[in-house]
Amino acid sequence: MPFSSVIQLRPPHAHLTVSGELDILSSRSVRREVAGALADGTTDFTVDATDVTFVDAAGLGAFVHLRNAAMARRGQLRFVGASASFVSVCGMAGLHRAFGFEPQTPAHTLS
């Protein structure tokens, strides 16, 4: 599945939907969208990663950057959906708690 990302802005809130393969190349697109949202005054982000089929370290890094930038502005990053593979990779990288996932969180049931 090709990568796709869509961001809906309503500063100070933004909703980002990502799907497909989130890798070193596609993560640049996410970083650009996030930079634009931050410049527009967005502090709180929700992310739907339900349809992410693959994620590498660069993809995770884009979300770590987003989380840190949001928190620096007294905002937050919250996942509202994530594929099983995304949650699994976050767990292997030790990011499940930083991203609000419990190690046993099933896909599609985040709240």
Residue, then its C-alpha position, 0 to 999 in steps of 0.5 A: m500500500p502506498f503511503s498517504s497522509v492527511i492533516q486536518l487543521r483546527p488550531p490549536h488542534a490537528h488530526l493526522t491520518v497516515s496509511g501505508e508504509l511509513d519509512i525514511l522517505s515518507s516520514r519526511s512528508v509527516r515532518r513537513e506537515v507537522a512543521g506547518a501545523l506547529a507554525d500555525g499554532t497547533t499544540d494538540f495532535t491526534v493521529d490515526a495510524t490504523d492503516v499503517t502497514f509498515v513503520d521503520a525507525a525514521g517513521l517512529g522518529a517523526f512521531v517522537h519529534l511530534r510528541n516532543a514538539a507538542m509537549a514543549r508547547r504544553g500540548q499533547l500527542r494522542f493516537v486514536g487508532a493504530s495497526a497491530s504492526f504499528v503498536s508492535v514496533c512501538g513496543m519493540a522500540g520501547l515507545h508504547r507508553a510514550f505513545g499511550f499504548e499498553p503492551q497488550t493493546p489490540a489494534h483499532t481499540l485505542s481511546 
